[in-house]
Amino acid sequence: MIVFVDMEPHGSHIAPGISRMWAEHTLKAKYRLEEIAACPVLIVRHDRFTADMPARMGARAVILGGHMTEVSDYAPGTRDAVLAYARDPDLPLLGICGGHQLIAEAHGGRTGPITPGTVPAADLPCLASSDLRELRVESPHGRVGYLAAHRAEAHPLFDALPESPRFLHVHYWHVCEVPPGFRVLARSADGVVQAMAHESRPIFGTQFHPEGFSADVPEGAALLAAFLHGDWTAPRPTHMPEAPAPRPLPAMMHPAAIGAMPTTVADPLGHAPEHHAPLHAPATEG
C-alpha cells in the first residue's frame, strides 16, 4: 500500500470549484499511482493523518500531494501531524509541489513566492480553458505547462530520464532556501529548485507534478516508478557519480497503459473545463 496525503483543505470556507477540481485531481493521481506501484493507494486527508498511520497500515511509501490553498488559510494545527512526520518519516517519502515545500519547511528550509507580492492574473493563464500540452509559461512570477527541469546531480530518481526531462509545472511558490542535509537534484533554467533529496535518508521533493505526465511527456511516470520501486535501504553516496545514459521507459509504465492526458485539459490532470479563477497568488501555492 501507498499512503497519499491529500494536502488540500476541505470545508465550507474553500471555494466549491477549487475543492471539486482538486478532489478529481487527487483521485486521478491515485489511479495512476496504483498502476505504477502495482498496489493500492490510500488517500488520507492531511488533518486526519497521524504519524503512526503508514506503519500501522503496512504502507511501503508515503506521498504528500500539492494544494490549491494558501498555507495561511489552513485551520490552526491541521498541518502539524504531517509536518512532524516529514521531519522524521519511517518510510520513503515524496513531496509534490506544496508537499515538496512542506518537507523543506519541516527541515528548516524556507519557501516563498518566486517573485514576492501579488501575481497579476494576466501574467498566468486560466487553467479552465488551457491546453497544457501547448502552454509554456515561465514568467518571473510562476510556471505553468510542460517545462524542463535541468539536472544538477545524478540520482536514482533520474536514472531513467534524459538530462533535461520535462514535467508538468503549476506553481508560483518555490523552495527559496534548501534545508540543511538536502541536495538539489534539478533546477529550472533560472535556478528555481525543482527537485531535492536528503543526503542520507529516502526523503524527496519535486516542485513539479510528476503525476501529471502525458503520452507526449512521460518522464513523470518514470520518476514515480523510480521512487515507488527504488531500493532505498542501501546507503546513499556522499557524492554523486556521472549520470548514466537514460534507459527506455518500461512498457508497463508507459502512459498509454496508465491513462494519458486528453488533448484538451482544464487542470493538471486533465479534467473537463471549469470556470475557476486564473492561477495567481491568492488562489494557489503548490
N, C-alpha and C positions, 0 to 999 in steps of 0.2 A: 504494500500500500504506500501511496504518496500522500502526504498531507499538504493541501494547497490552502494557504491562509488568505481569505478574502479581506483585503485592507480597506475596502470602500465602506464608509459608514452607512447605516440604514436607519431610517426613521422619518418622521413627518417633516423634519427640517431640511431634508435633502430633496432637491428638485426631482419630481417624478420621472421626467425624461432621462435625466442622468442616472438615476437609480435603476430604471428599467434597462437602459442600454448597457450599463456595467454588469448587471446580472446576466445578460445574454453573452456579453464578452467573456465572463468568467466561466459560464457553462461550456462555451465552445472550447476554451482553453483546457477544461477538464477532459473533454473527449479526445482532443489532440494528444494531451499528455498520456492518457490511458493507452492510446495506440502505440506511442513511443516507448513507454515504460513497460508495457505488457502486464499491467496490474491495475487494480482500482485506484482512483484518485478521490480522496475525501476532501470536500470543500468545507472549511471551518471559518466562521466569522471571527474577525480579529478580537472582538470584545467577548467572545466565548472560548477563546483559545487559552489553554493552560500549558505551562512548561513541561508537565509530565505526560501530556496527551499523546504526542507522537510515539513515545516508547510504549505506553500502555496499549496502543492500538497496533503495535507491531509494524510501524511505518519504517521505511528504509531511507527516506529523504523528506525534506520539508522545503516548500517553495512559498515565498512571500510575494503576493501579487502587487500590481500597481493600484492607483486610485485616481479618481477624478475630483477629489475634495481636498481643500487646503488643510494642512495639518492643524492649523489654528482653529478649524471648525470641528475638530473631534471633541466628543464629550470628555471631560477630565478623567484620566485614568484608564480609558478604554484601550490605549496602545501599550500599557505598562507590561502586560504579560508577554507580548510579542517582543518588546524591547529587551526584556530580561532574557528571553530565550535566545535572541540574536547575539547577546553578549557571550553566551556560553552554551551553544547548541550541542546536543548529544548525537546528532545525525548530520549528514551532509546538508548544507543549507544554501539555497539560491534565492537572492532577492532580485525582483524585476522592477525596474523603473522606480516607483515610490518605495518598493521593498528594498531595492538597492540603496536608496537614500536612508532608509531606516537602519540598515546594517551599519552604514557609515556613522550615523548618529549614535547608535548603541556602542560603538567602539571609540568614540571621542573625535570623530571627524566633523566636518561642517558641511551643510548643504545650503543652497540658496538659489535664487533666480540667476540664469546665465547673465542677464543684464538687470540690475536692480531697478525696481519701480514697476509701475503698471505697464503691461504689454498692450500696445494699441491693437485692437481687434483686427484692424485692416492688415496688420503685419503677419497674421496667421490665418489660414483658410478655415472655412466652416467645414467640419468633417461630415456634416449631413449630406453634402452634395458633391463630395470629392471622390475621385478615383485615385486611391493611394498608390496604385501602380504607376500613375503618371505624375503624381505630385512629388515635388522636391523643394522643400523649404529649409534653408539653413540661414535664417536671419540672425541678427545679433541677439534676438530675444528667445528663439526657440527652434525646434527641429520637428518637422513633420514629413513623413514619407520614407521610402526605402533608401537609406543613406549608408555610406561606407563607415566602417569602424576600423581604423588603421591599427594593426597590431603593434604593441610596444615591446612585448616579450613573448617568447614561446611558452606554451602552456597546454596541458592535455585537453582543456576545453576547446582549444582552437586547432588541434592537430589535424582534423579533417577539413579544415576551411582554407580558403585562399588567403593571401597576405592581407588583403583589404576586403573582408567579407561585408556583405550588405545585410542590414536588418531593418525592421520597422521601428522608426523613431516617432514618438508622440510625447514631447516634453518641452518644458521651458525652465525647469529647475535642474540642478545637477549637484554632484558631489564636488564642492569647491575646495575642500581640503581632505585628502585621503587620510583615513585614520592610521595611527601607529600600528605597525605589524602587517599592513596590507601593501600589495604591489599592484601597480597599474598594468593591466593586460592590453588595453586598447583605448585609443582616444579618437575623437573626431579631428578633422583637418585643422581646426583652430585650437586644439588642445583640451577640449572638454572630455573629462573621464567618461568612457563608455563601458568599461569592464574593469573589475578589480578582483583580487583573490587574496586571502590571508596567506601569509608566508609559510605557515606550518599546519594549518587546520583546513578542513574542507568547507570553507565559507566563501561564497562568491556573490558578486553583484553585477548586474548588467543594467545600464541606463536605458538601453534599447529593449524592445519587446521580442524576444526570440520566438514566443508562441504565435506571433503574427506573421509567420512565414507564408509564402505563396508558391505556386508551381514555378513561377519565374525566378523567385528568390528563396531558395530552400535552405539557406545557411542556418536559419534559426532552428530548424528541425535537427540538424546535425549537432549544433551546440547543446540542445536539450538532451539528445541521445548520449552525448559525451558525459554530461552531468549525471544523468539517471543511470547509466551503465558503467560509469567510471569506477576504478578501484582506488578509493581514497584512503585506504588503510596504510599504504606504503608512505614512508616519509617523503616529503617534497624536497627537492634540491634547493640549496640556498642561492644558486644562480641558475638561470635558465639557459639551456643549450640552444643552438640554432634550430629554427623551426624546420621540421621535416616537410617533405613535399606533401601537398594536400592529397588525401585519399578520396576516392569517389564516394558519394553519399550512398549508403547501403540501400538496396531496393526496398526493403521493408520500411525504411524511414522516409521514402520519397513522398512528398505531399499528395501525389495522386492517390496514394493508398490511405492517406490520413484525412483528406478533405481540404483541397486547395481553396484559396480565397476566390470569390467570384470576380468577374471582370469589373464590376462597379460595386464599390463598397461605401459604407456610410461611417464606419468606425474601424478601429484597429483590427478587428477580427471578422469583418465582412458581413455586417447585418444590414437590414433594409434601411433606407434613408430615414433619418429622424430630423425633426426641426428643433434640434437643441442649439445652444449658443455656440458661436465660434470658440475655438480653443484660445483662451487668453488667460492672463494671470489670475483673475478671480475665480476661474472655472476649474482649473486642473493643475495638479502639481506633479504627478507622475503616473 
